[in-house]
Amino acid sequence: MLSNTNAGGYFLYHSIGMYPGKDEDLARAMAEFAQVWAAPNDKQWGYVLRKRHEFTEHWGRLINAPKGSVTTTDNVTEGMHKLMRALPEGRLRGKRVLV
């Protein structure tokens, strides 16, 4: 496997996170996922949902969010749409939102 030695470029760093050893970390995580997902049992969803929970709890601690208040979304646009729709009626009337 070729190692990515060029960690330059803000866009790549900002959008997907670049760091030394990322390819090894990703290969290890994907191998673990493949082993669980391909197993002839019914433990796949428990594993995936636990990993998702660990992920959201980790981010919650990083940003000091109340426990259980962080979730995931498929993309930024969808997340922003849901957030704006949850605001009280008229909160954004006459205002601009930059994403």
Biopython code that builds the backbone (N, CA, C, O; Angstrom):
import numpy as np
from Bio.PDB.StructureBuilder import StructureBuilder

atoms = [
    (1, "MET", "N", (0.844, -1.170, 0.000)),
    (1, "MET", "CA", (0.000, 0.000, 0.000)),
    (1, "MET", "C", (0.890, 1.235, 0.000)),
    (1, "MET", "O", (1.906, 1.274, 0.694)),
    (2, "LEU", "N", (0.514, 2.228, -0.768)),
    (2, "LEU", "CA", (1.250, 3.483, -0.800)),
    (2, "LEU", "C", (0.812, 4.362, 0.352)),
    (2, "LEU", "O", (-0.378, 4.467, 0.648)),
    (3, "SER", "N", (1.766, 4.987, 0.993)),
    (3, "SER", "CA", (1.463, 5.883, 2.100)),
    (3, "SER", "C", (1.302, 7.301, 1.577)),
    (3, "SER", "O", (2.059, 7.729, 0.706)),
    (4, "ASN", "N", (0.334, 8.026, 2.095)),
    (4, "ASN", "CA", (0.132, 9.418, 1.710)),
    (4, "ASN", "C", (1.100, 10.272, 2.505)),
    (4, "ASN", "O", (0.902, 10.504, 3.698)),
    (5, "THR", "N", (2.140, 10.734, 1.849)),
    (5, "THR", "CA", (3.149, 11.543, 2.536)),
    (5, "THR", "C", (2.942, 13.029, 2.306)),
    (5, "THR", "O", (3.655, 13.845, 2.890)),
    (6, "ASN", "N", (1.977, 13.401, 1.465)),
    (6, "ASN", "CA", (1.718, 14.803, 1.192)),
    (6, "ASN", "C", (0.478, 15.238, 1.966)),
    (6, "ASN", "O", (-0.647, 15.054, 1.501)),
    (7, "ALA", "N", (0.689, 15.816, 3.148)),
    (7, "ALA", "CA", (-0.444, 16.248, 3.972)),
    (7, "ALA", "C", (-0.754, 17.721, 3.751)),
    (7, "ALA", "O", (-1.456, 18.328, 4.559)),
    (8, "GLY", "N", (-0.246, 18.304, 2.676)),
    (8, "GLY", "CA", (-0.482, 19.713, 2.395)),
    (8, "GLY", "C", (-1.865, 19.941, 1.827)),
    (8, "GLY", "O", (-2.546, 19.006, 1.407)),
    (9, "GLY", "N", (-2.262, 21.180, 1.821)),
    (9, "GLY", "CA", (-3.544, 21.538, 1.227)),
    (9, "GLY", "C", (-4.625, 21.694, 2.265)),
    (9, "GLY", "O", (-5.058, 20.714, 2.870)),
    (10, "TYR", "N", (-5.059, 22.908, 2.476)),
    (10, "TYR", "CA", (-6.061, 23.191, 3.502)),
    (10, "TYR", "C", (-7.350, 22.430, 3.260)),
    (10, "TYR", "O", (-7.931, 21.886, 4.199)),
    (11, "PHE", "N", (-7.812, 22.381, 2.002)),
    (11, "PHE", "CA", (-9.104, 21.752, 1.732)),
    (11, "PHE", "C", (-9.129, 20.305, 2.214)),
    (11, "PHE", "O", (-10.060, 19.896, 2.908)),
    (12, "LEU", "N", (-8.117, 19.538, 1.850)),
    (12, "LEU", "CA", (-8.074, 18.150, 2.300)),
    (12, "LEU", "C", (-7.955, 18.067, 3.811)),
    (12, "LEU", "O", (-8.636, 17.260, 4.444)),
    (13, "TYR", "N", (-7.105, 18.884, 4.388)),
    (13, "TYR", "CA", (-6.914, 18.831, 5.831)),
    (13, "TYR", "C", (-8.214, 19.186, 6.544)),
    (13, "TYR", "O", (-8.607, 18.523, 7.503)),
    (14, "HIS", "N", (-8.869, 20.225, 6.073)),
    (14, "HIS", "CA", (-10.078, 20.708, 6.737)),
    (14, "HIS", "C", (-11.259, 19.758, 6.541)),
    (14, "HIS", "O", (-12.045, 19.547, 7.464)),
    (15, "SER", "N", (-11.387, 19.190, 5.352)),
    (15, "SER", "CA", (-12.598, 18.425, 5.071)),
    (15, "SER", "C", (-12.540, 16.986, 5.565)),
    (15, "SER", "O", (-13.562, 16.455, 5.999)),
    (16, "ILE", "N", (-11.394, 16.342, 5.514)),
    (16, "ILE", "CA", (-11.350, 14.940, 5.927)),
    (16, "ILE", "C", (-10.333, 14.665, 7.020)),
    (16, "ILE", "O", (-10.266, 13.539, 7.514)),
    (17, "GLY", "N", (-9.555, 15.635, 7.410)),
    (17, "GLY", "CA", (-8.590, 15.437, 8.489)),
    (17, "GLY", "C", (-7.384, 14.637, 8.044)),
    (17, "GLY", "O", (-7.493, 13.436, 7.796)),
    (18, "MET", "N", (-6.259, 15.274, 7.942)),
    (18, "MET", "CA", (-5.018, 14.607, 7.558)),
    (18, "MET", "C", (-4.068, 14.639, 8.742)),
    (18, "MET", "O", (-3.943, 15.664, 9.412)),
    (19, "TYR", "N", (-3.404, 13.532, 9.001)),
    (19, "TYR", "CA", (-2.390, 13.479, 10.048)),
    (19, "TYR", "C", (-1.446, 12.320, 9.753)),
    (19, "TYR", "O", (-1.826, 11.375, 9.062)),
    (20, "PRO", "N", (-0.231, 12.380, 10.264)),
    (20, "PRO", "CA", (0.725, 11.287, 10.041)),
    (20, "PRO", "C", (0.174, 9.977, 10.606)),
    (20, "PRO", "O", (-0.331, 9.940, 11.728)),
    (21, "GLY", "N", (0.274, 8.915, 9.828)),
    (21, "GLY", "CA", (-0.191, 7.611, 10.275)),
    (21, "GLY", "C", (-1.667, 7.360, 10.054)),
    (21, "GLY", "O", (-2.202, 6.343, 10.495)),
    (22, "LYS", "N", (-2.334, 8.289, 9.369)),
    (22, "LYS", "CA", (-3.773, 8.136, 9.146)),
    (22, "LYS", "C", (-4.077, 6.876, 8.341)),
    (22, "LYS", "O", (-5.051, 6.181, 8.628)),
    (23, "ASP", "N", (-3.260, 6.577, 7.343)),
    (23, "ASP", "CA", (-3.536, 5.400, 6.519)),
    (23, "ASP", "C", (-3.494, 4.120, 7.348)),
    (23, "ASP", "O", (-4.317, 3.228, 7.146)),
    (24, "GLU", "N", (-2.538, 4.017, 8.286)),
    (24, "GLU", "CA", (-2.472, 2.837, 9.143)),
    (24, "GLU", "C", (-3.675, 2.772, 10.085)),
    (24, "GLU", "O", (-4.261, 1.706, 10.273)),
    (25, "ASP", "N", (-4.043, 3.910, 10.674)),
    (25, "ASP", "CA", (-5.208, 3.945, 11.564)),
    (25, "ASP", "C", (-6.477, 3.554, 10.816)),
    (25, "ASP", "O", (-7.295, 2.787, 11.324)),
    (26, "LEU", "N", (-6.634, 4.087, 9.609)),
    (26, "LEU", "CA", (-7.821, 3.792, 8.815)),
    (26, "LEU", "C", (-7.854, 2.320, 8.407)),
    (26, "LEU", "O", (-8.907, 1.685, 8.464)),
    (27, "ALA", "N", (-6.710, 1.775, 7.998)),
    (27, "ALA", "CA", (-6.652, 0.364, 7.611)),
    (27, "ALA", "C", (-7.035, -0.532, 8.790)),
    (27, "ALA", "O", (-7.766, -1.507, 8.616)),
    (28, "ARG", "N", (-6.549, -0.209, 9.973)),
    (28, "ARG", "CA", (-6.863, -0.990, 11.173)),
    (28, "ARG", "C", (-8.368, -0.912, 11.494)),
    (28, "ARG", "O", (-9.004, -1.928, 11.774)),
    (29, "ALA", "N", (-8.919, 0.298, 11.449)),
    (29, "ALA", "CA", (-10.345, 0.473, 11.752)),
    (29, "ALA", "C", (-11.224, -0.227, 10.717)),
    (29, "ALA", "O", (-12.230, -0.841, 11.071)),
    (30, "MET", "N", (-10.848, -0.138, 9.448)),
    (30, "MET", "CA", (-11.645, -0.775, 8.405)),
    (30, "MET", "C", (-11.560, -2.296, 8.492)),
    (30, "MET", "O", (-12.543, -2.987, 8.227)),
    (31, "ALA", "N", (-10.390, -2.823, 8.863)),
    (31, "ALA", "CA", (-10.249, -4.271, 9.034)),
    (31, "ALA", "C", (-11.137, -4.752, 10.178)),
    (31, "ALA", "O", (-11.782, -5.795, 10.069)),
    (32, "GLU", "N", (-11.172, -3.997, 11.272)),
    (32, "GLU", "CA", (-12.044, -4.350, 12.400)),
    (32, "GLU", "C", (-13.509, -4.314, 11.971)),
    (32, "GLU", "O", (-14.276, -5.226, 12.279)),
    (33, "PHE", "N", (-13.890, -3.255, 11.258)),
    (33, "PHE", "CA", (-15.267, -3.134, 10.781)),
    (33, "PHE", "C", (-15.621, -4.304, 9.864)),
    (33, "PHE", "O", (-16.685, -4.905, 10.014)),
    (34, "ALA", "N", (-14.743, -4.631, 8.919)),
    (34, "ALA", "CA", (-15.015, -5.714, 7.972)),
    (34, "ALA", "C", (-15.190, -7.041, 8.699)),
    (34, "ALA", "O", (-16.059, -7.836, 8.342)),
    (35, "GLN", "N", (-14.373, -7.280, 9.709)),
    (35, "GLN", "CA", (-14.473, -8.526, 10.471)),
    (35, "GLN", "C", (-15.832, -8.618, 11.172)),
    (35, "GLN", "O", (-16.474, -9.668, 11.150)),
    (36, "VAL", "N", (-16.259, -7.533, 11.787)),
    (36, "VAL", "CA", (-17.555, -7.524, 12.483)),
    (36, "VAL", "C", (-18.701, -7.610, 11.481)),
    (36, "VAL", "O", (-19.625, -8.401, 11.669)),
    (37, "TRP", "N", (-18.652, -6.805, 10.417)),
    (37, "TRP", "CA", (-19.759, -6.724, 9.471)),
    (37, "TRP", "C", (-19.941, -8.030, 8.692)),
    (37, "TRP", "O", (-21.061, -8.368, 8.311)),
    (38, "ALA", "N", (-18.858, -8.759, 8.455)),
    (38, "ALA", "CA", (-18.930, -9.995, 7.674)),
    (38, "ALA", "C", (-19.177, -11.231, 8.536)),
    (38, "ALA", "O", (-19.359, -12.323, 7.997)),
    (39, "ALA", "N", (-19.187, -11.087, 9.843)),
    (39, "ALA", "CA", (-19.365, -12.240, 10.731)),
    (39, "ALA", "C", (-20.760, -12.847, 10.552)),
    (39, "ALA", "O", (-21.737, -12.125, 10.351)),
    (40, "PRO", "N", (-20.843, -14.173, 10.625)),
    (40, "PRO", "CA", (-22.140, -14.846, 10.455)),
    (40, "PRO", "C", (-22.963, -14.836, 11.752)),
    (40, "PRO", "O", (-23.303, -15.886, 12.298)),
    (41, "ASN", "N", (-23.269, -13.635, 12.224)),
    (41, "ASN", "CA", (-24.066, -13.494, 13.442)),
    (41, "ASN", "C", (-24.913, -12.227, 13.333)),
    (41, "ASN", "O", (-24.997, -11.626, 12.261)),
    (42, "ASP", "N", (-25.529, -11.827, 14.417)),
    (42, "ASP", "CA", (-26.391, -10.641, 14.382)),
    (42, "ASP", "C", (-25.843, -9.498, 15.228)),
    (42, "ASP", "O", (-26.615, -8.720, 15.788)),
    (43, "LYS", "N", (-24.535, -9.389, 15.326)),
    (43, "LYS", "CA", (-23.921, -8.367, 16.179)),
    (43, "LYS", "C", (-23.511, -7.097, 15.426)),
    (43, "LYS", "O", (-22.988, -6.166, 16.038)),
    (44, "GLN", "N", (-23.738, -7.044, 14.118)),
    (44, "GLN", "CA", (-23.271, -5.921, 13.313)),
    (44, "GLN", "C", (-23.844, -4.590, 13.771)),
    (44, "GLN", "O", (-23.094, -3.638, 13.991)),
    (45, "TRP", "N", (-25.156, -4.507, 13.916)),
    (45, "TRP", "CA", (-25.767, -3.218, 14.236)),
    (45, "TRP", "C", (-25.421, -2.756, 15.640)),
    (45, "TRP", "O", (-25.260, -1.558, 15.872)),
    (46, "GLY", "N", (-25.305, -3.677, 16.575)),
    (46, "GLY", "CA", (-24.881, -3.300, 17.923)),
    (46, "GLY", "C", (-23.506, -2.660, 17.907)),
    (46, "GLY", "O", (-23.261, -1.667, 18.593)),
    (47, "TYR", "N", (-22.606, -3.240, 17.115)),
    (47, "TYR", "CA", (-21.251, -2.705, 16.977)),
    (47, "TYR", "C", (-21.280, -1.310, 16.356)),
    (47, "TYR", "O", (-20.671, -0.376, 16.878)),
    (48, "VAL", "N", (-21.992, -1.177, 15.239)),
    (48, "VAL", "CA", (-22.028, 0.097, 14.522)),
    (48, "VAL", "C", (-22.680, 1.186, 15.372)),
    (48, "VAL", "O", (-22.173, 2.306, 15.434)),
    (49, "LEU", "N", (-23.785, 0.873, 16.019)),
    (49, "LEU", "CA", (-24.461, 1.878, 16.841)),
    (49, "LEU", "C", (-23.623, 2.262, 18.058)),
    (49, "LEU", "O", (-23.641, 3.420, 18.475)),
    (50, "ARG", "N", (-22.890, 1.308, 18.633)),
    (50, "ARG", "CA", (-21.991, 1.627, 19.745)),
    (50, "ARG", "C", (-20.868, 2.557, 19.277)),
    (50, "ARG", "O", (-20.527, 3.516, 19.970)),
    (51, "LYS", "N", (-20.294, 2.276, 18.101)),
    (51, "LYS", "CA", (-19.235, 3.135, 17.549)),
    (51, "LYS", "C", (-19.770, 4.543, 17.285)),
    (51, "LYS", "O", (-19.087, 5.531, 17.552)),
    (52, "ARG", "N", (-20.987, 4.630, 16.762)),
    (52, "ARG", "CA", (-21.600, 5.943, 16.516)),
    (52, "ARG", "C", (-21.774, 6.690, 17.830)),
    (52, "ARG", "O", (-21.481, 7.883, 17.913)),
    (53, "HIS", "N", (-22.248, 5.997, 18.852)),
    (53, "HIS", "CA", (-22.434, 6.615, 20.166)),
    (53, "HIS", "C", (-21.095, 7.105, 20.724)),
    (53, "HIS", "O", (-21.007, 8.217, 21.243)),
    (54, "GLU", "N", (-20.058, 6.277, 20.617)),
    (54, "GLU", "CA", (-18.727, 6.685, 21.089)),
    (54, "GLU", "C", (-18.262, 7.935, 20.353)),
    (54, "GLU", "O", (-17.687, 8.839, 20.959)),
    (55, "PHE", "N", (-18.511, 7.987, 19.053)),
    (55, "PHE", "CA", (-18.124, 9.130, 18.227)),
    (55, "PHE", "C", (-18.825, 10.409, 18.692)),
    (55, "PHE", "O", (-18.177, 11.438, 18.880)),
    (56, "THR", "N", (-20.146, 10.345, 18.876)),
    (56, "THR", "CA", (-20.874, 11.550, 19.279)),
    (56, "THR", "C", (-20.517, 11.967, 20.700)),
    (56, "THR", "O", (-20.447, 13.162, 20.990)),
    (57, "GLU", "N", (-20.293, 11.010, 21.586)),
    (57, "GLU", "CA", (-19.898, 11.350, 22.955)),
    (57, "GLU", "C", (-18.512, 11.995, 22.977)),
    (57, "GLU", "O", (-18.272, 12.935, 23.734)),
    (58, "HIS", "N", (-17.610, 11.491, 22.152)),
    (58, "HIS", "CA", (-16.263, 12.074, 22.066)),
    (58, "HIS", "C", (-16.345, 13.531, 21.606)),
    (58, "HIS", "O", (-15.731, 14.413, 22.207)),
    (59, "TRP", "N", (-17.114, 13.779, 20.531)),
    (59, "TRP", "CA", (-17.266, 15.157, 20.047)),
    (59, "TRP", "C", (-17.940, 16.032, 21.090)),
    (59, "TRP", "O", (-17.578, 17.197, 21.251)),
    (60, "GLY", "N", (-18.902, 15.489, 21.789)),
    (60, "GLY", "CA", (-19.567, 16.246, 22.845)),
    (60, "GLY", "C", (-18.588, 16.708, 23.915)),
    (60, "GLY", "O", (-18.655, 17.848, 24.375)),
    (61, "ARG", "N", (-17.678, 15.820, 24.308)),
    (61, "ARG", "CA", (-16.661, 16.208, 25.297)),
    (61, "ARG", "C", (-15.725, 17.267, 24.727)),
    (61, "ARG", "O", (-15.345, 18.205, 25.428)),
    (62, "LEU", "N", (-15.351, 17.117, 23.450)),
    (62, "LEU", "CA", (-14.437, 18.087, 22.830)),
    (62, "LEU", "C", (-15.016, 19.497, 22.803)),
    (62, "LEU", "O", (-14.291, 20.473, 22.997)),
    (63, "ILE", "N", (-16.312, 19.604, 22.566)),
    (63, "ILE", "CA", (-16.923, 20.937, 22.467)),
    (63, "ILE", "C", (-17.700, 21.314, 23.727)),
    (63, "ILE", "O", (-18.400, 22.326, 23.757)),
    (64, "ASN", "N", (-17.570, 20.489, 24.764)),
    (64, "ASN", "CA", (-18.210, 20.752, 26.055)),
    (64, "ASN", "C", (-19.734, 20.870, 25.927)),
    (64, "ASN", "O", (-20.358, 21.731, 26.548)),
    (65, "ALA", "N", (-20.313, 19.994, 25.114)),
    (65, "ALA", "CA", (-21.768, 19.981, 24.924)),
    (65, "ALA", "C", (-22.412, 19.137, 26.020)),
    (65, "ALA", "O", (-21.784, 18.213, 26.535)),
    (66, "PRO", "N", (-23.641, 19.438, 26.378)),
    (66, "PRO", "CA", (-24.337, 18.611, 27.367)),
    (66, "PRO", "C", (-24.388, 17.149, 26.903)),
    (66, "PRO", "O", (-24.580, 16.877, 25.718)),
    (67, "LYS", "N", (-24.217, 16.225, 27.830)),
    (67, "LYS", "CA", (-24.218, 14.798, 27.508)),
    (67, "LYS", "C", (-25.504, 14.424, 26.768)),
    (67, "LYS", "O", (-26.605, 14.787, 27.182)),
    (68, "GLY", "N", (-25.340, 13.696, 25.674)),
    (68, "GLY", "CA", (-26.482, 13.245, 24.893)),
    (68, "GLY", "C", (-27.066, 14.271, 23.944)),
    (68, "GLY", "O", (-28.115, 14.030, 23.347)),
    (69, "SER", "N", (-26.405, 15.420, 23.791)),
    (69, "SER", "CA", (-26.973, 16.477, 22.943)),
    (69, "SER", "C", (-26.338, 16.555, 21.557)),
    (69, "SER", "O", (-26.739, 17.396, 20.752)),
    (70, "VAL", "N", (-25.365, 15.708, 21.262)),
    (70, "VAL", "CA", (-24.690, 15.725, 19.964)),
    (70, "VAL", "C", (-25.220, 14.564, 19.127)),
    (70, "VAL", "O", (-25.428, 13.467, 19.643)),
    (71, "THR", "N", (-25.436, 14.805, 17.851)),
    (71, "THR", "CA", (-25.889, 13.753, 16.949)),
    (71, "THR", "C", (-25.099, 13.837, 15.651)),
    (71, "THR", "O", (-24.172, 14.640, 15.536)),
    (72, "THR", "N", (-25.453, 13.030, 14.694)),
    (72, "THR", "CA", (-24.786, 13.042, 13.393)),
    (72, "THR", "C", (-25.797, 13.428, 12.323)),
    (72, "THR", "O", (-27.007, 13.392, 12.542)),
    (73, "THR", "N", (-25.276, 13.794, 11.175)),
    (73, "THR", "CA", (-26.120, 14.096, 10.022)),
    (73, "THR", "C", (-25.360, 13.665, 8.772)),
    (73, "THR", "O", (-24.133, 13.566, 8.787)),
    (74, "ASP", "N", (-26.085, 13.413, 7.705)),
    (74, "ASP", "CA", (-25.438, 12.947, 6.481)),
    (74, "ASP", "C", (-24.555, 14.005, 5.843)),
    (74, "ASP", "O", (-23.528, 13.677, 5.248)),
    (75, "ASN", "N", (-24.942, 15.272, 5.958)),
    (75, "ASN", "CA", (-24.129, 16.330, 5.366)),
    (75, "ASN", "C", (-24.460, 17.664, 6.027)),
    (75, "ASN", "O", (-25.464, 17.791, 6.726)),
    (76, "VAL", "N", (-23.612, 18.643, 5.798)),
    (76, "VAL", "CA", (-23.757, 19.957, 6.427)),
    (76, "VAL", "C", (-25.065, 20.626, 6.025)),
    (76, "VAL", "O", (-25.738, 21.220, 6.867)),
    (77, "THR", "N", (-25.429, 20.538, 4.760)),
    (77, "THR", "CA", (-26.650, 21.195, 4.291)),
    (77, "THR", "C", (-27.875, 20.635, 5.006)),
    (77, "THR", "O", (-28.733, 21.393, 5.460)),
    (78, "GLU", "N", (-27.956, 19.329, 5.105)),
    (78, "GLU", "CA", (-29.089, 18.707, 5.798)),
    (78, "GLU", "C", (-29.113, 19.111, 7.272)),
    (78, "GLU", "O", (-30.171, 19.430, 7.814)),
    (79, "GLY", "N", (-27.958, 19.097, 7.911)),
    (79, "GLY", "CA", (-27.877, 19.475, 9.315)),
    (79, "GLY", "C", (-28.298, 20.916, 9.549)),
    (79, "GLY", "O", (-29.049, 21.202, 10.482)),
    (80, "MET", "N", (-27.824, 21.816, 8.715)),
    (80, "MET", "CA", (-28.200, 23.226, 8.850)),
    (80, "MET", "C", (-29.693, 23.417, 8.606)),
    (80, "MET", "O", (-30.343, 24.192, 9.306)),
    (81, "HIS", "N", (-30.234, 22.716, 7.620)),
    (81, "HIS", "CA", (-31.668, 22.809, 7.337)),
    (81, "HIS", "C", (-32.477, 22.384, 8.564)),
    (81, "HIS", "O", (-33.423, 23.068, 8.953)),
    (82, "LYS", "N", (-32.110, 21.272, 9.162)),
    (82, "LYS", "CA", (-32.837, 20.788, 10.343)),
    (82, "LYS", "C", (-32.706, 21.761, 11.508)),
    (82, "LYS", "O", (-33.671, 22.014, 12.229)),
    (83, "LEU", "N", (-31.516, 22.298, 11.681)),
    (83, "LEU", "CA", (-31.294, 23.257, 12.766)),
    (83, "LEU", "C", (-32.147, 24.513, 12.563)),
    (83, "LEU", "O", (-32.800, 24.986, 13.494)),
    (84, "MET", "N", (-32.135, 25.042, 11.348)),
    (84, "MET", "CA", (-32.910, 26.261, 11.078)),
    (84, "MET", "C", (-34.413, 26.005, 11.191)),
    (84, "MET", "O", (-35.150, 26.870, 11.665)),
    (85, "ARG", "N", (-34.875, 24.829, 10.764)),
    (85, "ARG", "CA", (-36.304, 24.505, 10.860)),
    (85, "ARG", "C", (-36.740, 24.321, 12.313)),
    (85, "ARG", "O", (-37.922, 24.446, 12.629)),
    (86, "ALA", "N", (-35.786, 24.024, 13.191)),
    (86, "ALA", "CA", (-36.113, 23.827, 14.608)),
    (86, "ALA", "C", (-36.216, 25.144, 15.372)),
    (86, "ALA", "O", (-36.719, 25.172, 16.495)),
    (87, "LEU", "N", (-35.745, 26.227, 14.775)),
    (87, "LEU", "CA", (-35.811, 27.531, 15.442)),
    (87, "LEU", "C", (-37.254, 28.026, 15.505)),
    (87, "LEU", "O", (-38.078, 27.641, 14.675)),
    (88, "PRO", "N", (-37.561, 28.866, 16.473)),
    (88, "PRO", "CA", (-38.920, 29.423, 16.552)),
    (88, "PRO", "C", (-39.291, 30.165, 15.267)),
    (88, "PRO", "O", (-38.440, 30.769, 14.614)),
    (89, "GLU", "N", (-40.558, 30.104, 14.926)),
    (89, "GLU", "CA", (-41.075, 30.781, 13.726)),
    (89, "GLU", "C", (-40.652, 32.246, 13.723)),
    (89, "GLU", "O", (-40.806, 32.939, 14.729)),
    (90, "GLY", "N", (-40.129, 32.712, 12.614)),
    (90, "GLY", "CA", (-39.758, 34.112, 12.470)),
    (90, "GLY", "C", (-38.364, 34.463, 12.964)),
    (90, "GLY", "O", (-37.913, 35.589, 12.753)),
    (91, "ARG", "N", (-37.667, 33.535, 13.617)),
    (91, "ARG", "CA", (-36.339, 33.833, 14.173)),
    (91, "ARG", "C", (-35.365, 34.315, 13.097)),
    (91, "ARG", "O", (-34.539, 35.191, 13.355)),
    (92, "LEU", "N", (-35.458, 33.755, 11.910)),
    (92, "LEU", "CA", (-34.535, 34.124, 10.832)),
    (92, "LEU", "C", (-35.162, 35.057, 9.801)),
    (92, "LEU", "O", (-34.509, 35.409, 8.819)),
    (93, "ARG", "N", (-36.390, 35.456, 9.998)),
    (93, "ARG", "CA", (-37.071, 36.316, 9.026)),
    (93, "ARG", "C", (-36.270, 37.600, 8.811)),
    (93, "ARG", "O", (-35.940, 38.302, 9.767)),
    (94, "GLY", "N", (-35.964, 37.899, 7.555)),
    (94, "GLY", "CA", (-35.222, 39.106, 7.213)),
    (94, "GLY", "C", (-33.725, 38.995, 7.454)),
    (94, "GLY", "O", (-33.006, 39.984, 7.308)),
    (95, "LYS", "N", (-33.241, 37.819, 7.818)),
    (95, "LYS", "CA", (-31.811, 37.636, 8.097)),
    (95, "LYS", "C", (-31.190, 36.737, 7.047)),
    (95, "LYS", "O", (-31.892, 36.051, 6.304)),
    (96, "ARG", "N", (-29.870, 36.747, 6.992)),
    (96, "ARG", "CA", (-29.134, 35.896, 6.065)),
    (96, "ARG", "C", (-28.351, 34.860, 6.853)),
    (96, "ARG", "O", (-27.797, 35.145, 7.914)),
    (97, "VAL", "N", (-28.319, 33.665, 6.313)),
    (97, "VAL", "CA", (-27.554, 32.582, 6.924)),
    (97, "VAL", "C", (-26.481, 32.166, 5.931)),
    (97, "VAL", "O", (-26.785, 31.787, 4.800)),
    (98, "LEU", "N", (-25.247, 32.236, 6.350)),
    (98, "LEU", "CA", (-24.132, 31.816, 5.504)),
    (98, "LEU", "C", (-23.637, 30.463, 5.982)),
    (98, "LEU", "O", (-23.387, 30.264, 7.171)),
    (99, "VAL", "N", (-23.499, 29.540, 5.049)),
    (99, "VAL", "CA", (-23.012, 28.198, 5.392)),
    (99, "VAL", "C", (-21.687, 27.980, 4.705)),
    (99, "VAL", "O", (-21.085, 26.916, 4.849)),
]
sb = StructureBuilder()
sb.init_structure("model")
sb.init_model(0)
sb.init_chain("A")
sb.init_seg("    ")
for serial, (resi, resn, name, xyz) in enumerate(atoms, 1):
    if name == "N":
        sb.init_residue(resn, " ", resi, " ")
    sb.init_atom(name, np.array(xyz, "f"), 0.0, 1.0, " ", f" {name:<3s}", serial, name[0])
structure = sb.get_structure()
